Amino acid sequence: MNDRTSIQTVKVIRQIDPDDIDWNTRENGQFVAGILELKTPREVEQFLRDLMTPKEIKEFANRLEAASLLSRDAQYNYITEKTGLSSATIARIKKWLEGSLGGYRLVLARLSKHAHNSSKLRKGLSLRT
């Protein structure tokens, strides 16, 4: 790798580093606020379908699945077979899963809690008080 390629690689890595995102721009603020306005699973589906292509939706769903599998210590080759993601993408997901921002961990914990509560309901418990 020559010096020019190294410099370009560093620039690309910095561009995808989540710490480099300026969340204070009007556009990013609007994006986050828009997501927070969604109330139902159907509204989320409608927005995501308008926002992304079916291929992009599948890609992001596979990334979340990879994070879930990594959190359960699944091997890279199994995750690749199951999701079709490259080992480089899986490594990046693992880095973010273990990183300080905690976005994947937060979502996975909430999904786990939701699944746990749903299994209680299936066993005959009720949410009624």
mmCIF file of the C-alpha atoms, coordinates in Angstrom:
data_MODEL
# 
_entry.id   MODEL 
# 
loop_
_atom_site.group_PDB 
_atom_site.id 
_atom_site.type_symbol 
_atom_site.label_atom_id 
_atom_site.label_alt_id 
_atom_site.label_comp_id 
_atom_site.label_asym_id 
_atom_site.label_entity_id 
_atom_site.label_seq_id 
_atom_site.pdbx_PDB_ins_code 
_atom_site.Cartn_x 
_atom_site.Cartn_y 
_atom_site.Cartn_z 
_atom_site.occupancy 
_atom_site.B_iso_or_equiv 
_atom_site.pdbx_formal_charge 
_atom_site.auth_seq_id 
_atom_site.auth_comp_id 
_atom_site.auth_asym_id 
_atom_site.auth_atom_id 
_atom_site.pdbx_PDB_model_num 
ATOM 1   C CA . MET A 1 1   ? 0.000   0.000   0.000  1.00 0.00 ? 1   MET A CA 1 
ATOM 2   C CA . ASN A 1 2   ? 1.453   3.380   -0.979 1.00 0.00 ? 2   ASN A CA 1 
ATOM 3   C CA . ASP A 1 3   ? 1.183   6.613   1.026  1.00 0.00 ? 3   ASP A CA 1 
ATOM 4   C CA . ARG A 1 4   ? -1.654  7.963   -1.110 1.00 0.00 ? 4   ARG A CA 1 
ATOM 5   C CA . THR A 1 5   ? -3.703  4.781   -0.598 1.00 0.00 ? 5   THR A CA 1 
ATOM 6   C CA . SER A 1 6   ? -3.034  4.915   3.153  1.00 0.00 ? 6   SER A CA 1 
ATOM 7   C CA . ILE A 1 7   ? -4.248  8.498   3.347  1.00 0.00 ? 7   ILE A CA 1 
ATOM 8   C CA . GLN A 1 8   ? -7.387  7.634   1.367  1.00 0.00 ? 8   GLN A CA 1 
ATOM 9   C CA . THR A 1 9   ? -8.051  4.613   3.619  1.00 0.00 ? 9   THR A CA 1 
ATOM 10  C CA . VAL A 1 10  ? -7.765  6.779   6.749  1.00 0.00 ? 10  VAL A CA 1 
ATOM 11  C CA . LYS A 1 11  ? -10.184 9.311   5.229  1.00 0.00 ? 11  LYS A CA 1 
ATOM 12  C CA . VAL A 1 12  ? -12.724 6.572   4.467  1.00 0.00 ? 12  VAL A CA 1 
ATOM 13  C CA . ILE A 1 13  ? -12.413 5.123   7.980  1.00 0.00 ? 13  ILE A CA 1 
ATOM 14  C CA . ARG A 1 14  ? -12.933 8.580   9.480  1.00 0.00 ? 14  ARG A CA 1 
ATOM 15  C CA . GLN A 1 15  ? -15.990 9.076   7.268  1.00 0.00 ? 15  GLN A CA 1 
ATOM 16  C CA . ILE A 1 16  ? -17.664 5.929   8.655  1.00 0.00 ? 16  ILE A CA 1 
ATOM 17  C CA . ASP A 1 17  ? -16.653 6.503   12.272 1.00 0.00 ? 17  ASP A CA 1 
ATOM 18  C CA . PRO A 1 18  ? -19.866 7.264   14.205 1.00 0.00 ? 18  PRO A CA 1 
ATOM 19  C CA . ASP A 1 19  ? -18.035 9.805   16.338 1.00 0.00 ? 19  ASP A CA 1 
ATOM 20  C CA . ASP A 1 20  ? -17.606 11.959  13.237 1.00 0.00 ? 20  ASP A CA 1 
ATOM 21  C CA . ILE A 1 21  ? -21.347 12.426  12.740 1.00 0.00 ? 21  ILE A CA 1 
ATOM 22  C CA . ASP A 1 22  ? -22.545 15.920  13.556 1.00 0.00 ? 22  ASP A CA 1 
ATOM 23  C CA . TRP A 1 23  ? -25.948 15.243  15.080 1.00 0.00 ? 23  TRP A CA 1 
ATOM 24  C CA . ASN A 1 24  ? -26.519 18.975  15.547 1.00 0.00 ? 24  ASN A CA 1 
ATOM 25  C CA . THR A 1 25  ? -27.188 19.789  11.911 1.00 0.00 ? 25  THR A CA 1 
ATOM 26  C CA . ARG A 1 26  ? -30.743 20.742  10.988 1.00 0.00 ? 26  ARG A CA 1 
ATOM 27  C CA . GLU A 1 27  ? -31.018 17.737  8.657  1.00 0.00 ? 27  GLU A CA 1 
ATOM 28  C CA . ASN A 1 28  ? -29.771 15.205  11.201 1.00 0.00 ? 28  ASN A CA 1 
ATOM 29  C CA . GLY A 1 29  ? -31.968 16.728  13.893 1.00 0.00 ? 29  GLY A CA 1 
ATOM 30  C CA . GLN A 1 30  ? -34.980 16.496  11.605 1.00 0.00 ? 30  GLN A CA 1 
ATOM 31  C CA . PHE A 1 31  ? -34.119 12.887  10.798 1.00 0.00 ? 31  PHE A CA 1 
ATOM 32  C CA . VAL A 1 32  ? -33.923 11.884  14.474 1.00 0.00 ? 32  VAL A CA 1 
ATOM 33  C CA . ALA A 1 33  ? -37.060 13.875  15.358 1.00 0.00 ? 33  ALA A CA 1 
ATOM 34  C CA . GLY A 1 34  ? -38.914 12.232  12.472 1.00 0.00 ? 34  GLY A CA 1 
ATOM 35  C CA . ILE A 1 35  ? -38.048 8.763   13.730 1.00 0.00 ? 35  ILE A CA 1 
ATOM 36  C CA . LEU A 1 36  ? -39.207 9.686   17.219 1.00 0.00 ? 36  LEU A CA 1 
ATOM 37  C CA . GLU A 1 37  ? -42.585 10.765  15.808 1.00 0.00 ? 37  GLU A CA 1 
ATOM 38  C CA . LEU A 1 38  ? -43.352 7.242   14.578 1.00 0.00 ? 38  LEU A CA 1 
ATOM 39  C CA . LYS A 1 39  ? -45.900 5.553   16.842 1.00 0.00 ? 39  LYS A CA 1 
ATOM 40  C CA . THR A 1 40  ? -46.633 2.073   15.484 1.00 0.00 ? 40  THR A CA 1 
ATOM 41  C CA . PRO A 1 41  ? -44.726 -0.740  13.796 1.00 0.00 ? 41  PRO A CA 1 
ATOM 42  C CA . ARG A 1 42  ? -46.723 -0.047  10.630 1.00 0.00 ? 42  ARG A CA 1 
ATOM 43  C CA . GLU A 1 43  ? -45.678 3.633   10.639 1.00 0.00 ? 43  GLU A CA 1 
ATOM 44  C CA . VAL A 1 44  ? -42.042 2.570   10.997 1.00 0.00 ? 44  VAL A CA 1 
ATOM 45  C CA . GLU A 1 45  ? -42.414 0.113   8.112  1.00 0.00 ? 45  GLU A CA 1 
ATOM 46  C CA . GLN A 1 46  ? -43.975 2.807   5.918  1.00 0.00 ? 46  GLN A CA 1 
ATOM 47  C CA . PHE A 1 47  ? -41.237 5.322   6.691  1.00 0.00 ? 47  PHE A CA 1 
ATOM 48  C CA . LEU A 1 48  ? -38.386 2.861   6.229  1.00 0.00 ? 48  LEU A CA 1 
ATOM 49  C CA . ARG A 1 49  ? -39.837 1.669   2.925  1.00 0.00 ? 49  ARG A CA 1 
ATOM 50  C CA . ASP A 1 50  ? -40.044 5.260   1.678  1.00 0.00 ? 50  ASP A CA 1 
ATOM 51  C CA . LEU A 1 51  ? -36.546 5.997   2.975  1.00 0.00 ? 51  LEU A CA 1 
ATOM 52  C CA . MET A 1 52  ? -34.701 2.893   1.775  1.00 0.00 ? 52  MET A CA 1 
ATOM 53  C CA . THR A 1 53  ? -34.750 0.304   -0.961 1.00 0.00 ? 53  THR A CA 1 
ATOM 54  C CA . PRO A 1 54  ? -35.807 -3.264  -0.113 1.00 0.00 ? 54  PRO A CA 1 
ATOM 55  C CA . LYS A 1 55  ? -32.142 -4.266  -0.455 1.00 0.00 ? 55  LYS A CA 1 
ATOM 56  C CA . GLU A 1 56  ? -31.074 -1.613  2.083  1.00 0.00 ? 56  GLU A CA 1 
ATOM 57  C CA . ILE A 1 57  ? -33.783 -2.702  4.525  1.00 0.00 ? 57  ILE A CA 1 
ATOM 58  C CA . LYS A 1 58  ? -32.560 -6.296  4.238  1.00 0.00 ? 58  LYS A CA 1 
ATOM 59  C CA . GLU A 1 59  ? -28.951 -5.134  4.750  1.00 0.00 ? 59  GLU A CA 1 
ATOM 60  C CA . PHE A 1 60  ? -29.806 -3.279  7.969  1.00 0.00 ? 60  PHE A CA 1 
ATOM 61  C CA . ALA A 1 61  ? -31.957 -6.142  9.228  1.00 0.00 ? 61  ALA A CA 1 
ATOM 62  C CA . ASN A 1 62  ? -29.025 -8.489  8.600  1.00 0.00 ? 62  ASN A CA 1 
ATOM 63  C CA . ARG A 1 63  ? -26.675 -6.158  10.485 1.00 0.00 ? 63  ARG A CA 1 
ATOM 64  C CA . LEU A 1 64  ? -28.950 -6.216  13.515 1.00 0.00 ? 64  LEU A CA 1 
ATOM 65  C CA . GLU A 1 65  ? -29.164 -10.014 13.247 1.00 0.00 ? 65  GLU A CA 1 
ATOM 66  C CA . ALA A 1 66  ? -25.353 -10.167 13.096 1.00 0.00 ? 66  ALA A CA 1 
ATOM 67  C CA . ALA A 1 67  ? -25.136 -8.023  16.242 1.00 0.00 ? 67  ALA A CA 1 
ATOM 68  C CA . SER A 1 68  ? -27.591 -10.348 17.955 1.00 0.00 ? 68  SER A CA 1 
ATOM 69  C CA . LEU A 1 69  ? -25.590 -13.409 16.924 1.00 0.00 ? 69  LEU A CA 1 
ATOM 70  C CA . LEU A 1 70  ? -22.297 -11.788 17.969 1.00 0.00 ? 70  LEU A CA 1 
ATOM 71  C CA . SER A 1 71  ? -23.776 -10.988 21.374 1.00 0.00 ? 71  SER A CA 1 
ATOM 72  C CA . ARG A 1 72  ? -24.408 -14.731 21.727 1.00 0.00 ? 72  ARG A CA 1 
ATOM 73  C CA . ASP A 1 73  ? -20.809 -15.551 20.681 1.00 0.00 ? 73  ASP A CA 1 
ATOM 74  C CA . ALA A 1 74  ? -21.684 -16.970 17.250 1.00 0.00 ? 74  ALA A CA 1 
ATOM 75  C CA . GLN A 1 75  ? -18.766 -17.587 14.918 1.00 0.00 ? 75  GLN A CA 1 
ATOM 76  C CA . TYR A 1 76  ? -18.139 -15.287 11.941 1.00 0.00 ? 76  TYR A CA 1 
ATOM 77  C CA . ASN A 1 77  ? -18.546 -18.090 9.396  1.00 0.00 ? 77  ASN A CA 1 
ATOM 78  C CA . TYR A 1 78  ? -21.989 -18.965 10.795 1.00 0.00 ? 78  TYR A CA 1 
ATOM 79  C CA . ILE A 1 79  ? -23.040 -15.301 10.745 1.00 0.00 ? 79  ILE A CA 1 
ATOM 80  C CA . THR A 1 80  ? -21.801 -14.952 7.156  1.00 0.00 ? 80  THR A CA 1 
ATOM 81  C CA . GLU A 1 81  ? -23.773 -18.020 6.085  1.00 0.00 ? 81  GLU A CA 1 
ATOM 82  C CA . LYS A 1 82  ? -26.924 -16.863 7.877  1.00 0.00 ? 82  LYS A CA 1 
ATOM 83  C CA . THR A 1 83  ? -26.862 -13.192 6.841  1.00 0.00 ? 83  THR A CA 1 
ATOM 84  C CA . GLY A 1 84  ? -24.720 -12.987 3.711  1.00 0.00 ? 84  GLY A CA 1 
ATOM 85  C CA . LEU A 1 85  ? -22.655 -10.213 5.316  1.00 0.00 ? 85  LEU A CA 1 
ATOM 86  C CA . SER A 1 86  ? -18.927 -10.063 4.688  1.00 0.00 ? 86  SER A CA 1 
ATOM 87  C CA . SER A 1 87  ? -16.470 -10.786 7.479  1.00 0.00 ? 87  SER A CA 1 
ATOM 88  C CA . ALA A 1 88  ? -15.346 -7.138  7.263  1.00 0.00 ? 88  ALA A CA 1 
ATOM 89  C CA . THR A 1 89  ? -18.905 -5.934  7.917  1.00 0.00 ? 89  THR A CA 1 
ATOM 90  C CA . ILE A 1 90  ? -19.270 -8.414  10.773 1.00 0.00 ? 90  ILE A CA 1 
ATOM 91  C CA . ALA A 1 91  ? -15.986 -7.192  12.273 1.00 0.00 ? 91  ALA A CA 1 
ATOM 92  C CA . ARG A 1 92  ? -17.221 -3.594  12.073 1.00 0.00 ? 92  ARG A CA 1 
ATOM 93  C CA . ILE A 1 93  ? -20.507 -4.592  13.759 1.00 0.00 ? 93  ILE A CA 1 
ATOM 94  C CA . LYS A 1 94  ? -18.539 -6.368  16.495 1.00 0.00 ? 94  LYS A CA 1 
ATOM 95  C CA . LYS A 1 95  ? -16.440 -3.218  17.010 1.00 0.00 ? 95  LYS A CA 1 
ATOM 96  C CA . TRP A 1 96  ? -19.567 -1.076  17.368 1.00 0.00 ? 96  TRP A CA 1 
ATOM 97  C CA . LEU A 1 97  ? -21.322 -3.705  19.502 1.00 0.00 ? 97  LEU A CA 1 
ATOM 98  C CA . GLU A 1 98  ? -18.430 -3.554  21.949 1.00 0.00 ? 98  GLU A CA 1 
ATOM 99  C CA . GLY A 1 99  ? -17.879 0.205   21.531 1.00 0.00 ? 99  GLY A CA 1 
ATOM 100 C CA . SER A 1 100 ? -18.721 3.055   23.829 1.00 0.00 ? 100 SER A CA 1 
ATOM 101 C CA . LEU A 1 101 ? -21.793 4.377   22.004 1.00 0.00 ? 101 LEU A CA 1 
ATOM 102 C CA . GLY A 1 102 ? -23.861 1.283   22.783 1.00 0.00 ? 102 GLY A CA 1 
ATOM 103 C CA . GLY A 1 103 ? -26.550 1.607   20.113 1.00 0.00 ? 103 GLY A CA 1 
ATOM 104 C CA . TYR A 1 104 ? -26.619 -2.081  19.237 1.00 0.00 ? 104 TYR A CA 1 
ATOM 105 C CA . ARG A 1 105 ? -26.510 -3.090  22.915 1.00 0.00 ? 105 ARG A CA 1 
ATOM 106 C CA . LEU A 1 106 ? -29.400 -0.775  23.736 1.00 0.00 ? 106 LEU A CA 1 
ATOM 107 C CA . VAL A 1 107 ? -31.624 -2.138  20.961 1.00 0.00 ? 107 VAL A CA 1 
ATOM 108 C CA . LEU A 1 108 ? -30.723 -5.763  21.654 1.00 0.00 ? 108 LEU A CA 1 
ATOM 109 C CA . ALA A 1 109 ? -31.427 -5.335  25.374 1.00 0.00 ? 109 ALA A CA 1 
ATOM 110 C CA . ARG A 1 110 ? -34.817 -3.801  24.654 1.00 0.00 ? 110 ARG A CA 1 
ATOM 111 C CA . LEU A 1 111 ? -35.670 -6.481  22.105 1.00 0.00 ? 111 LEU A CA 1 
ATOM 112 C CA . SER A 1 112 ? -34.651 -9.143  24.621 1.00 0.00 ? 112 SER A CA 1 
ATOM 113 C CA . LYS A 1 113 ? -36.821 -7.552  27.309 1.00 0.00 ? 113 LYS A CA 1 
ATOM 114 C CA . HIS A 1 114 ? -39.733 -7.372  24.872 1.00 0.00 ? 114 HIS A CA 1 
ATOM 115 C CA . ALA A 1 115 ? -39.275 -11.031 23.885 1.00 0.00 ? 115 ALA A CA 1 
ATOM 116 C CA . HIS A 1 116 ? -39.082 -12.015 27.569 1.00 0.00 ? 116 HIS A CA 1 
ATOM 117 C CA . ASN A 1 117 ? -42.334 -10.173 28.335 1.00 0.00 ? 117 ASN A CA 1 
ATOM 118 C CA . SER A 1 118 ? -44.015 -11.733 25.276 1.00 0.00 ? 118 SER A CA 1 
ATOM 119 C CA . SER A 1 119 ? -43.039 -15.226 26.414 1.00 0.00 ? 119 SER A CA 1 
ATOM 120 C CA . LYS A 1 120 ? -44.631 -14.537 29.817 1.00 0.00 ? 120 LYS A CA 1 
ATOM 121 C CA . LEU A 1 121 ? -47.868 -13.601 28.070 1.00 0.00 ? 121 LEU A CA 1 
ATOM 122 C CA . ARG A 1 122 ? -47.766 -16.813 26.039 1.00 0.00 ? 122 ARG A CA 1 
ATOM 123 C CA . LYS A 1 123 ? -47.476 -18.769 29.308 1.00 0.00 ? 123 LYS A CA 1 
ATOM 124 C CA . GLY A 1 124 ? -50.826 -17.414 30.469 1.00 0.00 ? 124 GLY A CA 1 
ATOM 125 C CA . LEU A 1 125 ? -49.777 -14.263 32.272 1.00 0.00 ? 125 LEU A CA 1 
ATOM 126 C CA . SER A 1 126 ? -51.659 -11.083 31.520 1.00 0.00 ? 126 SER A CA 1 
ATOM 127 C CA . LEU A 1 127 ? -50.604 -7.452  31.393 1.00 0.00 ? 127 LEU A CA 1 
ATOM 128 C CA . ARG A 1 128 ? -53.897 -6.457  33.012 1.00 0.00 ? 128 ARG A CA 1 
ATOM 129 C CA . THR A 1 129 ? -53.684 -5.121  36.555 1.00 0.00 ? 129 THR A CA 1 
# 
